[in-house]
Amino acid sequence: MPGTERTLLRLLCVLCFLLPPLGACGDRGREAPPVEQPAAPVLLGEAVARRVERTLEQVGSLTAGQEVTLRTEAEGRVVEIAFQEGRPVRRGDVLVRLDAAKVRADIAHLEAQLAELNARLENKLRTLERNRPLLERRLISRLQFDNLETEIAETRAQIDQARARLAREKVRLADTEIRAPFDGVTGVRTLSPGDYLKVGDPVVTVIDLDPLEISFQAPERFKPKFSLDQTVNLQVAPYPERIFTGRISFIAPRVDEATRTFQVKARVANDERLLNPGLFARVTVVTDVFENAVTVPWESVIQTEQETYIYTVEDGAARKVPVRLGRITPQWAQLLETDLTPGTAVILEGKFAARDGAPVAPNPPAAAPGSQR
């Protein structure tokens, strides 16, 4: 089959002509040189050391340090109302007077009775002294002398009884004037002249507005963080931009087993009379102070469900650093138990494009934000 052989020979020649040389086939097997990864542009900030305060925020209500509803201890008709509702009063000021004419009459009668008894006693004492020599000379009987001494003792007893009744009437007279027990502000007026009051009827409420008291509950784990005279800060809705200051005056000696909290009270100065009992207040207490805490700009922090981290820059490359955060503000975040030092460069803009170990092209560091507490 010479024709077939010639055909195969021609095909082999064509294939040899079309196929590249063996050397070229070997070059095709080599890997292509790697393409250099471009540096990601980033904006840098830096870690800063600052004083950081860790705080506890709770809520509570303001109450008056002293508040009392005065009640009458005497019975009588109101003849004078000497206060204006909602106005300041001083301790000892008369607020309401009751009719005291009958009491004064009883006092006058007892004083006259006492004067008569004292005069009778003086006379009997003189008589006793005149009769003493007569008794010694047996000019009067012993019975007469003893009777005179008995009359003197009875007169003295009558004087003591009259004095006791007089003291009681003077107390009744004092009770016809209802006075302020301390400096404060009066409440609503509910009386009018001519009203008849019985013992125990309410007269007026007096409230001491300076200082006020704030009471709140704190979680049990913060018990070691509180101490007497410790400063607390308050904010109330009527003055949202203002911070009021108080000092802790009471720490409950036991923890509530149901809520696992303990009660704390603080006294709040109120000399401007801006605060009122019943106001809802947000209380802030400093529980820890870190004098040289390491902080980074808040915009450098990346948080996911699995981890929290930042990127630093070392030798022109991004380095992923897991972190644990302490206090956080809109400007910065505190790093806890970190090896980073102040001045370490951290990536702000471009952090999501950065990769651990990948090159970056940093812009000049941004100015570190001012210290914010």
TAVEN-V264824 format. One line per field, one symbol per residue. ss: DSSP state (H for helix, E for strand, L for the rest). Layout:
BEGIN
ss: ???
END
This chain:
BEGIN
ss: LHHHHHHHHHHHHHHHHHLLLHHHHHHHLLLLLLLLLLLEEEEEEELEEEEEEEEEEEEEEEEEEEEEEEELLLLEEEEEELLLLLLEELLLLEEEEELLHHHHHHHHHHHHHHHHHHHHHHHHHHHHHHHHHHHHLLLLLHHHHHHHHHHHHHHHHHHHHHHHHHHHHHHHHHHLEEELLLLEEELLLLLLLLLEELLLLEEEEEEEEEEEEEEEEEEHHHHHHLLLLLEEEEEELLEEEEEEEEEEEEELLLLELLLLEEEEEEEELLLLLLLLLLLEEEEEEEEEEEEEEEEEEHHHLEELLLLEEEEEEELLEEEEEELEEEEELLLEEEEELLLLLLLLEEEEELLLLLLLLLEEEELLLLLLLLLLL
END
